[in-house]
Amino acid sequence: MASPEIERKVRQLDNDVQAVYEMLATIEATQKRHGNRLNEIDEKVTAVADTQSAMADAQAGQGEKLDAILELLRSNNRDV
């Protein structure tokens, strides 16, 4: 027959193992939430980068138009 001390230790080990599994489940859930949040942030950063790229393209186009306007104004002043 097992001594009461061994039975107590076995119960304590069983409780400890259960507590470890609960902690691991909590950690896993937290990591999943963090992963989801990082994916959301990645999508937002990508959207910001796309917007910045579009704005840079638009600005480049405006620069070309401004250069053309300045060239026209300069050529008109030479004709006078």
C-alpha positions in Angstrom: 0.0 0.0 0.0 1.2 3.5 -0.8 2.1 5.8 2.0 0.0 8.9 2.5 3.1 11.0 1.8 3.5 9.4 -1.7 -0.2 9.9 -2.4 0.0 13.5 -1.4 3.1 14.0 -3.7 1.3 12.3 -6.6 -1.7 14.6 -6.2 0.5 17.6 -5.9 2.4 16.6 -9.1 -1.0 16.1 -10.9 -2.1 19.5 -9.7 1.2 21.1 -10.9 0.9 19.4 -14.3 -2.7 20.7 -14.7 -1.6 24.2 -13.7 1.3 24.1 -16.3 -1.2 23.0 -19.0 -3.5 25.9 -18.0 -0.6 28.4 -18.2 0.4 27.0 -21.6 -3.2 27.4 -22.9 -3.2 31.0 -21.7 0.2 31.7 -23.4 -1.1 30.1 -26.6 -4.2 32.3 -26.5 -2.1 35.4 -25.9 0.2 34.5 -28.8 -2.8 34.0 -31.1 -4.2 37.4 -30.1 -0.8 39.0 -30.7 -0.4 37.3 -34.0 -3.9 38.5 -35.1 -3.1 42.1 -34.0 0.3 42.0 -35.8 -1.5 41.0 -39.0 -3.9 43.9 -38.6 -1.1 46.3 -38.1 0.7 44.9 -41.1 -2.4 45.5 -43.2 -2.6 49.1 -42.0 1.1 49.7 -42.6 0.8 48.3 -46.1 -2.2 50.6 -46.7 -0.2 53.6 -45.5 2.7 52.6 -47.7 0.3 52.3 -50.7 -1.1 55.7 -50.0 2.3 57.3 -49.7 3.3 55.7 -53.0 0.2 57.1 -54.7 0.8 60.5 -53.2 4.4 60.4 -54.5 3.3 59.5 -58.0 0.7 62.3 -57.9 3.3 64.8 -56.7 5.7 63.7 -59.4 3.0 64.3 -62.0 2.3 67.7 -60.5 6.0 68.6 -60.7 6.0 67.7 -64.4 3.0 69.9 -65.0 4.6 72.8 -63.1 7.8 72.4 -65.1 5.7 72.6 -68.3 3.8 75.7 -67.1 7.1 77.4 -66.1 8.5 76.6 -69.5 5.5 78.1 -71.2 5.7 81.2 -69.1 9.4 81.6 -69.8 8.9 81.1 -73.5 6.1 83.7 -73.6 8.3 86.2 -71.8 11.0 85.7 -74.4 8.6 86.4 -77.2 7.7 89.9 -75.9 
